[in-house]
Amino acid sequence: MSKIIGRVIKVSLMVLIATSLLLSWKIWTKPTSRSIENSDKKTSDIVQKKPITDVYTPTKLFYHQEKENILYTNRESFVMDVQQQIVKLDIQNGEFISTKERNELMDQEDFIDLSNPYEIPLTFYLKMNHLNQDKLPHQAEQFKFNHLIVSFQKNRMYFSNRDQSQVFAFDISSNLDTVKQTVKHSDVDYFRVTNNKENLGNVYYMAEETELQIYSYIVQTQSLTVFSRAFFSQSDDLFTNEGAKDDVNLSNSEGESLNIDSKTGEVNYYGKLKQKSSTVFEDSFQYIQNLGTALGTFKFFNVDDSKIIYRNYVEGFPVFGPNRKGEIDVLIRNEQNVHLATNQETIQIPIPSKETKILPPTQTMLDELFALSADPEKVQDIQIAYEWQANSETKQVVDLVPQWYIRYNREWHSFDELKKQFGGER
């Protein structure tokens, strides 16, 4: 009886919220005239702009207690807490370490590894976190990393690229007791992982089955105003153009344009770079910052052929969806031309659910793909993520289902997609 009541409450909640969002969409999505007046300039003033350190941040923490005992968590609040403690440390004497020290680095005990989804410049990281950049060697200006390692034994901070072919280290003059106590005595639930040299993509492998919650979210269709104010350099004088039925096409006299596909919800903006900075990461971030929290929690995910990709994160895991749902792509050409691509539909309100899904250990999942003729040499990255799936009961709700995702031959695919591609049953 309680299950039936719970289901009735859940469905009723979905209907009420979906109706409210649908009415909002009807009001805001479609312009009523050919000229779009910027009548409410105060709207832009109340956008809660994201700090860059919330977007370019580690998403995983690995604690090497002992050589054979490695623990992992991606709880966002915990990883952020440790990250904030680390950037307050005093560091000095930066240098590239020797081959011998590099080879011994991961064989240490009692250290943490904060992992970024993709490599970013060391100087960019130090600058945005207000860390010491004095007397950096010239070669460090081009160095990129995605692993930040703090050794409690050696009082050293290491920045390593993906395959550890280059590692830059600093001495830590601060006391590390607070960081160590946070990691050792937290109530966070750790997963057990392995980090062998044979691991594909230089990633940690989940050693056991992982049970994760399936989420349902109310989706909201964002108004064109959200995108026009965030993307256009000149949003005061926009005009609608004739296009496909029900599509939105905006432009201005500066040559900027924005299209919203009525069938897929895809948003595409073309224009000039608003403000040039020292890195393409900062150049792209200004558009993410201008969106504020309208599209949810976005973090830097990776770089693909000069395109900076940001993704929604839910419970510490990235979201993959069709038609760029849960994703923002920023492509900058010739240091001035910008193409932004995302989707109008955004996840907004979670709906209570107790459904879960069990994912196999990493090696078990890979073995199944290799048995179907997948090529191990084409596996470049492996990631647990949430897949954006249509809800069977209503279009105003989506299900986020945990899945293994593999970057195979330079493209991300879910385990099910690759399995189907190589002839396995879905």
Contacts in CASP RR format, 6 or more apart in sequence:
PFRMAT RR
TARGET T0000
AUTHOR 0000-0000-0000
METHOD contacts of the structure
MODEL  1
MSKIIGRVIKVSLMVLIATSLLLSWKIWTKPTSRSIENSDKKTSDIVQKK
PITDVYTPTKLFYHQEKENILYTNRESFVMDVQQQIVKLDIQNGEFISTK
ERNELMDQEDFIDLSNPYEIPLTFYLKMNHLNQDKLPHQAEQFKFNHLIV
SFQKNRMYFSNRDQSQVFAFDISSNLDTVKQTVKHSDVDYFRVTNNKENL
GNVYYMAEETELQIYSYIVQTQSLTVFSRAFFSQSDDLFTNEGAKDDVNL
SNSEGESLNIDSKTGEVNYYGKLKQKSSTVFEDSFQYIQNLGTALGTFKF
FNVDDSKIIYRNYVEGFPVFGPNRKGEIDVLIRNEQNVHLATNQETIQIP
IPSKETKILPPTQTMLDELFALSADPEKVQDIQIAYEWQANSETKQVVDL
VPQWYIRYNREWHSFDELKKQFGGER
10 351 0 8 1.000
10 352 0 8 1.000
10 353 0 8 1.000
11 393 0 8 1.000
13 351 0 8 1.000
14 216 0 8 1.000
14 218 0 8 1.000
14 351 0 8 1.000
14 393 0 8 1.000
14 394 0 8 1.000
14 396 0 8 1.000
14 397 0 8 1.000
15 394 0 8 1.000
17 218 0 8 1.000
17 349 0 8 1.000
17 396 0 8 1.000
18 218 0 8 1.000
18 394 0 8 1.000
18 396 0 8 1.000
18 397 0 8 1.000
21 218 0 8 1.000
21 219 0 8 1.000
21 220 0 8 1.000
21 221 0 8 1.000
21 348 0 8 1.000
21 396 0 8 1.000
22 396 0 8 1.000
24 220 0 8 1.000
24 223 0 8 1.000
25 220 0 8 1.000
25 221 0 8 1.000
25 223 0 8 1.000
28 223 0 8 1.000
28 224 0 8 1.000
28 225 0 8 1.000
29 221 0 8 1.000
29 223 0 8 1.000
29 224 0 8 1.000
29 248 0 8 1.000
29 260 0 8 1.000
29 344 0 8 1.000
30 246 0 8 1.000
30 248 0 8 1.000
31 224 0 8 1.000
31 240 0 8 1.000
31 248 0 8 1.000
31 250 0 8 1.000
33 240 0 8 1.000
34 239 0 8 1.000
34 240 0 8 1.000
35 237 0 8 1.000
35 238 0 8 1.000
35 239 0 8 1.000
35 240 0 8 1.000
36 228 0 8 1.000
36 238 0 8 1.000
36 239 0 8 1.000
36 240 0 8 1.000
36 250 0 8 1.000
38 235 0 8 1.000
38 236 0 8 1.000
38 237 0 8 1.000
38 238 0 8 1.000
43 225 0 8 1.000
43 229 0 8 1.000
44 229 0 8 1.000
47 229 0 8 1.000
47 230 0 8 1.000
47 290 0 8 1.000
47 291 0 8 1.000
47 292 0 8 1.000
47 294 0 8 1.000
48 292 0 8 1.000
48 293 0 8 1.000
49 289 0 8 1.000
49 290 0 8 1.000
49 292 0 8 1.000
50 288 0 8 1.000
50 289 0 8 1.000
50 291 0 8 1.000
50 292 0 8 1.000
50 293 0 8 1.000
50 298 0 8 1.000
52 128 0 8 1.000
52 282 0 8 1.000
52 285 0 8 1.000
52 289 0 8 1.000
53 128 0 8 1.000
53 129 0 8 1.000
54 299 0 8 1.000
55 285 0 8 1.000
55 288 0 8 1.000
55 289 0 8 1.000
55 298 0 8 1.000
55 299 0 8 1.000
55 300 0 8 1.000
55 310 0 8 1.000
56 116 0 8 1.000
56 120 0 8 1.000
56 124 0 8 1.000
56 125 0 8 1.000
56 128 0 8 1.000
56 281 0 8 1.000
56 285 0 8 1.000
56 299 0 8 1.000
56 300 0 8 1.000
57 79 0 8 1.000
57 80 0 8 1.000
57 83 0 8 1.000
57 116 0 8 1.000
57 299 0 8 1.000
57 300 0 8 1.000
58 79 0 8 1.000
58 83 0 8 1.000
58 114 0 8 1.000
58 115 0 8 1.000
58 116 0 8 1.000
58 148 0 8 1.000
59 74 0 8 1.000
59 76 0 8 1.000
59 79 0 8 1.000
59 115 0 8 1.000
59 116 0 8 1.000
59 117 0 8 1.000
59 299 0 8 1.000
59 313 0 8 1.000
59 316 0 8 1.000
59 318 0 8 1.000
60 72 0 8 1.000
60 73 0 8 1.000
60 74 0 8 1.000
60 79 0 8 1.000
60 114 0 8 1.000
60 115 0 8 1.000
60 204 0 8 1.000
61 72 0 8 1.000
61 73 0 8 1.000
61 74 0 8 1.000
61 78 0 8 1.000
61 79 0 8 1.000
61 82 0 8 1.000
61 112 0 8 1.000
61 113 0 8 1.000
61 114 0 8 1.000
61 115 0 8 1.000
61 183 0 8 1.000
62 70 0 8 1.000
62 71 0 8 1.000
62 72 0 8 1.000
62 112 0 8 1.000
62 113 0 8 1.000
62 115 0 8 1.000
62 193 0 8 1.000
62 195 0 8 1.000
62 204 0 8 1.000
63 70 0 8 1.000
63 71 0 8 1.000
63 72 0 8 1.000
63 112 0 8 1.000
63 113 0 8 1.000
63 183 0 8 1.000
63 184 0 8 1.000
63 190 0 8 1.000
64 70 0 8 1.000
64 106 0 8 1.000
64 108 0 8 1.000
64 109 0 8 1.000
64 110 0 8 1.000
64 111 0 8 1.000
64 112 0 8 1.000
64 113 0 8 1.000
64 195 0 8 1.000
65 71 0 8 1.000
65 109 0 8 1.000
65 110 0 8 1.000
66 109 0 8 1.000
66 110 0 8 1.000
67 107 0 8 1.000
67 109 0 8 1.000
69 192 0 8 1.000
70 192 0 8 1.000
70 193 0 8 1.000
70 194 0 8 1.000
70 195 0 8 1.000
70 204 0 8 1.000
71 190 0 8 1.000
71 191 0 8 1.000
71 192 0 8 1.000
71 193 0 8 1.000
72 190 0 8 1.000
72 191 0 8 1.000
72 192 0 8 1.000
72 193 0 8 1.000
72 204 0 8 1.000
72 206 0 8 1.000
73 79 0 8 1.000
73 188 0 8 1.000
73 189 0 8 1.000
73 190 0 8 1.000
73 191 0 8 1.000
74 315 0 8 1.000
74 316 0 8 1.000
74 317 0 8 1.000
75 188 0 8 1.000
75 189 0 8 1.000
75 315 0 8 1.000
75 316 0 8 1.000
76 313 0 8 1.000
76 315 0 8 1.000
76 316 0 8 1.000
78 186 0 8 1.000
78 188 0 8 1.000
79 114 0 8 1.000
81 182 0 8 1.000
82 112 0 8 1.000
82 114 0 8 1.000
82 179 0 8 1.000
82 182 0 8 1.000
82 183 0 8 1.000
83 114 0 8 1.000
85 178 0 8 1.000
85 179 0 8 1.000
85 182 0 8 1.000
86 114 0 8 1.000
86 148 0 8 1.000
86 150 0 8 1.000
86 157 0 8 1.000
86 179 0 8 1.000
87 129 0 8 1.000
87 130 0 8 1.000
87 131 0 8 1.000
88 174 0 8 1.000
89 157 0 8 1.000
89 172 0 8 1.000
89 174 0 8 1.000
89 176 0 8 1.000
89 179 0 8 1.000
90 132 0 8 1.000
90 172 0 8 1.000
90 173 0 8 1.000
90 174 0 8 1.000
91 131 0 8 1.000
91 132 0 8 1.000
91 157 0 8 1.000
91 170 0 8 1.000
91 171 0 8 1.000
91 172 0 8 1.000
91 173 0 8 1.000
92 132 0 8 1.000
92 170 0 8 1.000
92 171 0 8 1.000
92 173 0 8 1.000
93 170 0 8 1.000
93 171 0 8 1.000
94 135 0 8 1.000
94 136 0 8 1.000
94 137 0 8 1.000
94 140 0 8 1.000
94 168 0 8 1.000
94 169 0 8 1.000
94 170 0 8 1.000
94 171 0 8 1.000
95 137 0 8 1.000
95 168 0 8 1.000
95 169 0 8 1.000
96 137 0 8 1.000
96 139 0 8 1.000
96 140 0 8 1.000
96 143 0 8 1.000
96 166 0 8 1.000
96 167 0 8 1.000
96 168 0 8 1.000
96 169 0 8 1.000
97 105 0 8 1.000
97 158 0 8 1.000
97 167 0 8 1.000
97 168 0 8 1.000
97 169 0 8 1.000
101 167 0 8 1.000
101 169 0 8 1.000
102 164 0 8 1.000
102 165 0 8 1.000
102 167 0 8 1.000
105 149 0 8 1.000
105 158 0 8 1.000
105 160 0 8 1.000
105 164 0 8 1.000
105 167 0 8 1.000
106 164 0 8 1.000
106 195 0 8 1.000
108 151 0 8 1.000
108 153 0 8 1.000
108 154 0 8 1.000
109 153 0 8 1.000
110 151 0 8 1.000
110 152 0 8 1.000
110 153 0 8 1.000
111 149 0 8 1.000
111 150 0 8 1.000
111 151 0 8 1.000
111 152 0 8 1.000
111 153 0 8 1.000
112 149 0 8 1.000
112 150 0 8 1.000
112 152 0 8 1.000
112 179 0 8 1.000
112 183 0 8 1.000
113 147 0 8 1.000
113 148 0 8 1.000
113 149 0 8 1.000
114 147 0 8 1.000
114 148 0 8 1.000
114 149 0 8 1.000
114 150 0 8 1.000
115 146 0 8 1.000
115 147 0 8 1.000
115 148 0 8 1.000
116 145 0 8 1.000
116 146 0 8 1.000
116 147 0 8 1.000
116 148 0 8 1.000
116 300 0 8 1.000
117 146 0 8 1.000
117 299 0 8 1.000
117 300 0 8 1.000
117 301 0 8 1.000
117 302 0 8 1.000
117 318 0 8 1.000
118 146 0 8 1.000
118 300 0 8 1.000
118 301 0 8 1.000
118 302 0 8 1.000
118 303 0 8 1.000
119 144 0 8 1.000
119 145 0 8 1.000
119 146 0 8 1.000
119 161 0 8 1.000
119 162 0 8 1.000
119 303 0 8 1.000
120 144 0 8 1.000
120 145 0 8 1.000
120 146 0 8 1.000
120 281 0 8 1.000
120 300 0 8 1.000
121 141 0 8 1.000
121 142 0 8 1.000
121 143 0 8 1.000
121 144 0 8 1.000
121 279 0 8 1.000
121 281 0 8 1.000
122 140 0 8 1.000
122 143 0 8 1.000
122 144 0 8 1.000
122 145 0 8 1.000
122 159 0 8 1.000
122 168 0 8 1.000
123 133 0 8 1.000
123 136 0 8 1.000
123 140 0 8 1.000
123 141 0 8 1.000
124 278 0 8 1.000
124 279 0 8 1.000
124 281 0 8 1.000
124 282 0 8 1.000
125 131 0 8 1.000
125 145 0 8 1.000
125 159 0 8 1.000
126 132 0 8 1.000
126 133 0 8 1.000
127 133 0 8 1.000
132 170 0 8 1.000
140 168 0 8 1.000
143 159 0 8 1.000
143 161 0 8 1.000
143 166 0 8 1.000
143 168 0 8 1.000
144 161 0 8 1.000
145 159 0 8 1.000
145 160 0 8 1.000
145 161 0 8 1.000
145 168 0 8 1.000
146 160 0 8 1.000
146 161 0 8 1.000
146 162 0 8 1.000
147 158 0 8 1.000
147 159 0 8 1.000
147 160 0 8 1.000
147 161 0 8 1.000
147 162 0 8 1.000
147 164 0 8 1.000
148 157 0 8 1.000
148 158 0 8 1.000
148 159 0 8 1.000
149 157 0 8 1.000
149 158 0 8 1.000
149 159 0 8 1.000
149 160 0 8 1.000
150 156 0 8 1.000
150 157 0 8 1.000
150 158 0 8 1.000
150 172 0 8 1.000
150 176 0 8 1.000
150 179 0 8 1.000
151 157 0 8 1.000
151 158 0 8 1.000
152 176 0 8 1.000
152 179 0 8 1.000
152 180 0 8 1.000
155 171 0 8 1.000
155 172 0 8 1.000
155 176 0 8 1.000
156 169 0 8 1.000
156 170 0 8 1.000
156 171 0 8 1.000
156 172 0 8 1.000
157 169 0 8 1.000
157 170 0 8 1.000
157 172 0 8 1.000
158 167 0 8 1.000
158 168 0 8 1.000
158 169 0 8 1.000
159 167 0 8 1.000
159 168 0 8 1.000
159 169 0 8 1.000
160 166 0 8 1.000
160 167 0 8 1.000
161 167 0 8 1.000
162 201 0 8 1.000
162 202 0 8 1.000
163 202 0 8 1.000
164 202 0 8 1.000
191 206 0 8 1.000
191 207 0 8 1.000
191 208 0 8 1.000
191 210 0 8 1.000
192 206 0 8 1.000
192 207 0 8 1.000
192 208 0 8 1.000
193 204 0 8 1.000
193 205 0 8 1.000
193 206 0 8 1.000
193 207 0 8 1.000
194 204 0 8 1.000
194 205 0 8 1.000
194 207 0 8 1.000
195 204 0 8 1.000
195 205 0 8 1.000
196 205 0 8 1.000
199 205 0 8 1.000
200 366 0 8 1.000
200 376 0 8 1.000
200 379 0 8 1.000
200 382 0 8 1.000
201 379 0 8 1.000
201 380 0 8 1.000
201 381 0 8 1.000
201 382 0 8 1.000
203 362 0 8 1.000
203 381 0 8 1.000
203 382 0 8 1.000
205 361 0 8 1.000
205 362 0 8 1.000
205 363 0 8 1.000
205 382 0 8 1.000
206 359 0 8 1.000
206 361 0 8 1.000
206 362 0 8 1.000
206 384 0 8 1.000
207 361 0 8 1.000
208 361 0 8 1.000
209 358 0 8 1.000
209 359 0 8 1.000
209 360 0 8 1.000
209 361 0 8 1.000
210 358 0 8 1.000
210 359 0 8 1.000
210 361 0 8 1.000
210 384 0 8 1.000
210 402 0 8 1.000
211 356 0 8 1.000
211 357 0 8 1.000
211 358 0 8 1.000
211 359 0 8 1.000
212 317 0 8 1.000
212 356 0 8 1.000
212 357 0 8 1.000
212 358 0 8 1.000
212 359 0 8 1.000
212 384 0 8 1.000
212 402 0 8 1.000
213 315 0 8 1.000
213 353 0 8 1.000
213 354 0 8 1.000
213 355 0 8 1.000
213 356 0 8 1.000
213 402 0 8 1.000
214 353 0 8 1.000
214 355 0 8 1.000
214 356 0 8 1.000
214 357 0 8 1.000
214 399 0 8 1.000
214 400 0 8 1.000
214 401 0 8 1.000
214 402 0 8 1.000
215 314 0 8 1.000
215 315 0 8 1.000
215 350 0 8 1.000
215 351 0 8 1.000
215 353 0 8 1.000
215 386 0 8 1.000
215 399 0 8 1.000
215 400 0 8 1.000
216 350 0 8 1.000
216 351 0 8 1.000
216 353 0 8 1.000
216 391 0 8 1.000
216 397 0 8 1.000
216 398 0 8 1.000
216 399 0 8 1.000
216 400 0 8 1.000
217 347 0 8 1.000
217 348 0 8 1.000
217 349 0 8 1.000
217 350 0 8 1.000
217 351 0 8 1.000
217 397 0 8 1.000
217 398 0 8 1.000
217 400 0 8 1.000
218 347 0 8 1.000
218 348 0 8 1.000
218 349 0 8 1.000
218 350 0 8 1.000
218 351 0 8 1.000
218 396 0 8 1.000
218 397 0 8 1.000
219 345 0 8 1.000
219 346 0 8 1.000
219 347 0 8 1.000
219 348 0 8 1.000
219 396 0 8 1.000
219 397 0 8 1.000
219 398 0 8 1.000
220 345 0 8 1.000
220 346 0 8 1.000
220 348 0 8 1.000
221 265 0 8 1.000
221 344 0 8 1.000
221 345 0 8 1.000
221 346 0 8 1.000
222 294 0 8 1.000
222 295 0 8 1.000
222 344 0 8 1.000
222 345 0 8 1.000
222 346 0 8 1.000
224 248 0 8 1.000
224 250 0 8 1.000
224 258 0 8 1.000
224 260 0 8 1.000
226 291 0 8 1.000
226 294 0 8 1.000
226 295 0 8 1.000
227 258 0 8 1.000
227 260 0 8 1.000
227 267 0 8 1.000
227 269 0 8 1.000
227 342 0 8 1.000
228 235 0 8 1.000
228 238 0 8 1.000
228 250 0 8 1.000
228 258 0 8 1.000
229 235 0 8 1.000
229 290 0 8 1.000
230 287 0 8 1.000
230 290 0 8 1.000
230 291 0 8 1.000
230 292 0 8 1.000
230 294 0 8 1.000
231 256 0 8 1.000
231 258 0 8 1.000
231 269 0 8 1.000
231 287 0 8 1.000
231 290 0 8 1.000
231 340 0 8 1.000
232 238 0 8 1.000
232 250 0 8 1.000
232 252 0 8 1.000
232 256 0 8 1.000
232 258 0 8 1.000
232 269 0 8 1.000
233 254 0 8 1.000
233 256 0 8 1.000
233 271 0 8 1.000
233 272 0 8 1.000
233 274 0 8 1.000
234 252 0 8 1.000
234 253 0 8 1.000
234 254 0 8 1.000
234 256 0 8 1.000
235 252 0 8 1.000
237 252 0 8 1.000
237 253 0 8 1.000
238 250 0 8 1.000
238 251 0 8 1.000
238 252 0 8 1.000
239 250 0 8 1.000
239 251 0 8 1.000
239 252 0 8 1.000
240 248 0 8 1.000
240 249 0 8 1.000
240 250 0 8 1.000
241 249 0 8 1.000
241 250 0 8 1.000
241 251 0 8 1.000
242 249 0 8 1.000
243 249 0 8 1.000
244 261 0 8 1.000
244 262 0 8 1.000
245 262 0 8 1.000
246 262 0 8 1.000
247 259 0 8 1.000
247 260 0 8 1.000
247 261 0 8 1.000
247 262 0 8 1.000
248 258 0 8 1.000
248 259 0 8 1.000
248 260 0 8 1.000
248 262 0 8 1.000
249 257 0 8 1.000
249 258 0 8 1.000
249 259 0 8 1.000
250 257 0 8 1.000
250 258 0 8 1.000
250 259 0 8 1.000
251 257 0 8 1.000
251 258 0 8 1.000
254 271 0 8 1.000
254 272 0 8 1.000
255 271 0 8 1.000
256 269 0 8 1.000
256 270 0 8 1.000
256 271 0 8 1.000
256 272 0 8 1.000
257 269 0 8 1.000
257 270 0 8 1.000
257 271 0 8 1.000
258 267 0 8 1.000
258 268 0 8 1.000
258 269 0 8 1.000
258 270 0 8 1.000
259 267 0 8 1.000
259 268 0 8 1.000
260 266 0 8 1.000
260 267 0 8 1.000
260 344 0 8 1.000
261 267 0 8 1.000
264 322 0 8 1.000
264 323 0 8 1.000
264 343 0 8 1.000
265 323 0 8 1.000
265 343 0 8 1.000
265 344 0 8 1.000
265 345 0 8 1.000
266 323 0 8 1.000
266 324 0 8 1.000
266 341 0 8 1.000
266 342 0 8 1.000
266 343 0 8 1.000
266 344 0 8 1.000
267 324 0 8 1.000
267 340 0 8 1.000
267 341 0 8 1.000
267 342 0 8 1.000
267 343 0 8 1.000
267 344 0 8 1.000
268 339 0 8 1.000
268 340 0 8 1.000
268 341 0 8 1.000
269 338 0 8 1.000
269 339 0 8 1.000
269 340 0 8 1.000
269 341 0 8 1.000
270 337 0 8 1.000
270 338 0 8 1.000
270 339 0 8 1.000
271 337 0 8 1.000
271 338 0 8 1.000
271 339 0 8 1.000
272 336 0 8 1.000
272 337 0 8 1.000
272 338 0 8 1.000
273 283 0 8 1.000
273 332 0 8 1.000
273 335 0 8 1.000
273 336 0 8 1.000
273 337 0 8 1.000
273 338 0 8 1.000
274 286 0 8 1.000
274 287 0 8 1.000
274 338 0 8 1.000
275 283 0 8 1.000
275 286 0 8 1.000
276 283 0 8 1.000
276 335 0 8 1.000
276 336 0 8 1.000
277 283 0 8 1.000
277 286 0 8 1.000
280 306 0 8 1.000
280 308 0 8 1.000
280 332 0 8 1.000
281 300 0 8 1.000
281 308 0 8 1.000
283 330 0 8 1.000
283 332 0 8 1.000
284 308 0 8 1.000
284 310 0 8 1.000
284 330 0 8 1.000
284 332 0 8 1.000
287 328 0 8 1.000
287 330 0 8 1.000
287 338 0 8 1.000
287 340 0 8 1.000
288 298 0 8 1.000
288 310 0 8 1.000
288 328 0 8 1.000
288 330 0 8 1.000
291 298 0 8 1.000
291 328 0 8 1.000
294 346 0 8 1.000
295 312 0 8 1.000
295 326 0 8 1.000
295 328 0 8 1.000
295 342 0 8 1.000
295 346 0 8 1.000
296 312 0 8 1.000
296 346 0 8 1.000
296 347 0 8 1.000
296 348 0 8 1.000
297 312 0 8 1.000
297 313 0 8 1.000
297 314 0 8 1.000
298 310 0 8 1.000
298 311 0 8 1.000
298 312 0 8 1.000
298 313 0 8 1.000
298 326 0 8 1.000
298 328 0 8 1.000
299 310 0 8 1.000
299 311 0 8 1.000
299 313 0 8 1.000
299 318 0 8 1.000
300 308 0 8 1.000
300 309 0 8 1.000
300 310 0 8 1.000
301 309 0 8 1.000
301 310 0 8 1.000
301 311 0 8 1.000
301 318 0 8 1.000
302 309 0 8 1.000
303 309 0 8 1.000
304 410 0 8 1.000
306 331 0 8 1.000
306 332 0 8 1.000
306 333 0 8 1.000
307 329 0 8 1.000
307 330 0 8 1.000
307 331 0 8 1.000
308 329 0 8 1.000
308 330 0 8 1.000
308 331 0 8 1.000
308 332 0 8 1.000
309 327 0 8 1.000
309 328 0 8 1.000
309 329 0 8 1.000
309 330 0 8 1.000
310 327 0 8 1.000
310 328 0 8 1.000
310 329 0 8 1.000
310 330 0 8 1.000
311 318 0 8 1.000
311 319 0 8 1.000
311 320 0 8 1.000
311 326 0 8 1.000
311 327 0 8 1.000
311 328 0 8 1.000
312 318 0 8 1.000
312 319 0 8 1.000
312 326 0 8 1.000
312 327 0 8 1.000
312 346 0 8 1.000
312 347 0 8 1.000
313 319 0 8 1.000
314 347 0 8 1.000
314 386 0 8 1.000
314 400 0 8 1.000
317 384 0 8 1.000
317 385 0 8 1.000
317 386 0 8 1.000
317 402 0 8 1.000
318 383 0 8 1.000
318 385 0 8 1.000
318 386 0 8 1.000
319 325 0 8 1.000
319 326 0 8 1.000
319 327 0 8 1.000
319 347 0 8 1.000
319 385 0 8 1.000
319 386 0 8 1.000
319 387 0 8 1.000
319 388 0 8 1.000
319 400 0 8 1.000
320 326 0 8 1.000
320 327 0 8 1.000
320 385 0 8 1.000
320 386 0 8 1.000
320 387 0 8 1.000
320 388 0 8 1.000
320 403 0 8 1.000
320 405 0 8 1.000
320 412 0 8 1.000
320 414 0 8 1.000
321 327 0 8 1.000
321 387 0 8 1.000
321 388 0 8 1.000
322 388 0 8 1.000
323 343 0 8 1.000
324 341 0 8 1.000
324 342 0 8 1.000
324 343 0 8 1.000
325 343 0 8 1.000
325 345 0 8 1.000
325 388 0 8 1.000
326 342 0 8 1.000
326 343 0 8 1.000
326 346 0 8 1.000
326 347 0 8 1.000
326 388 0 8 1.000
327 342 0 8 1.000
327 343 0 8 1.000
328 340 0 8 1.000
328 341 0 8 1.000
328 342 0 8 1.000
329 339 0 8 1.000
329 340 0 8 1.000
329 341 0 8 1.000
329 342 0 8 1.000
330 338 0 8 1.000
330 339 0 8 1.000
330 340 0 8 1.000
331 338 0 8 1.000
331 339 0 8 1.000
331 340 0 8 1.000
331 341 0 8 1.000
332 338 0 8 1.000
333 339 0 8 1.000
345 398 0 8 1.000
347 398 0 8 1.000
347 400 0 8 1.000
351 397 0 8 1.000
357 401 0 8 1.000
357 402 0 8 1.000
359 365 0 8 1.000
359 384 0 8 1.000
359 402 0 8 1.000
359 403 0 8 1.000
359 404 0 8 1.000
360 368 0 8 1.000
360 404 0 8 1.000
362 382 0 8 1.000
362 404 0 8 1.000
365 404 0 8 1.000
365 415 0 8 1.000
366 376 0 8 1.000
366 379 0 8 1.000
366 382 0 8 1.000
368 419 0 8 1.000
369 406 0 8 1.000
369 415 0 8 1.000
369 418 0 8 1.000
369 419 0 8 1.000
369 422 0 8 1.000
370 376 0 8 1.000
372 419 0 8 1.000
372 422 0 8 1.000
372 423 0 8 1.000
372 424 0 8 1.000
373 422 0 8 1.000
374 408 0 8 1.000
374 418 0 8 1.000
374 422 0 8 1.000
375 409 0 8 1.000
378 408 0 8 1.000
378 409 0 8 1.000
379 406 0 8 1.000
379 407 0 8 1.000
379 408 0 8 1.000
380 407 0 8 1.000
380 408 0 8 1.000
380 409 0 8 1.000
380 410 0 8 1.000
381 406 0 8 1.000
381 407 0 8 1.000
381 412 0 8 1.000
382 404 0 8 1.000
382 405 0 8 1.000
382 406 0 8 1.000
382 407 0 8 1.000
383 404 0 8 1.000
383 405 0 8 1.000
383 406 0 8 1.000
383 407 0 8 1.000
383 412 0 8 1.000
384 402 0 8 1.000
384 403 0 8 1.000
384 404 0 8 1.000
384 405 0 8 1.000
385 402 0 8 1.000
385 403 0 8 1.000
385 405 0 8 1.000
385 414 0 8 1.000
386 400 0 8 1.000
386 401 0 8 1.000
386 402 0 8 1.000
386 403 0 8 1.000
387 400 0 8 1.000
387 401 0 8 1.000
387 402 0 8 1.000
387 403 0 8 1.000
387 414 0 8 1.000
388 398 0 8 1.000
388 400 0 8 1.000
389 398 0 8 1.000
389 399 0 8 1.000
389 400 0 8 1.000
389 401 0 8 1.000
390 398 0 8 1.000
390 399 0 8 1.000
391 397 0 8 1.000
391 398 0 8 1.000
391 399 0 8 1.000
403 414 0 8 1.000
403 415 0 8 1.000
403 416 0 8 1.000
404 414 0 8 1.000
404 415 0 8 1.000
405 412 0 8 1.000
405 413 0 8 1.000
405 414 0 8 1.000
405 415 0 8 1.000
406 412 0 8 1.000
406 413 0 8 1.000
406 414 0 8 1.000
406 415 0 8 1.000
406 418 0 8 1.000
407 413 0 8 1.000
408 418 0 8 1.000
413 421 0 8 1.000
416 426 0 8 1.000
419 425 0 8 1.000
419 426 0 8 1.000
420 426 0 8 1.000
END
